[in-house]
Amino acid sequence: MENWWVNALWSITPTVLIGIFFFSVLRLILRADRTERRVYREIENEERAKLGLPRPTPQTAPDKVAPSPQPAQRGRTGCST
């Protein structure tokens, strides 16, 4: 019975380790993105202050991009023979 538990542990170990690795890489990417956005926002606010412009409102903030309009639907084109 002891051999069964050792085999089970060795079977699940690679999956758990890869899961932990994936989680940590994804967490690092998200943290880096959040930090980059914060620094960009600080730089933009400093530049706006130098130029005497008002701070951006939440509706016009660079993070909030308006959705692009959908292109018009086109009919089928082609020759009928």
Summary of the structure (lengths in Angstrom):
residues: 81
radius of gyration: 26.4
end to end distance: 75.3
largest distance: 75.9
contacts: 117
relative contact order: 0.06
helix: 62%
strand: 0%
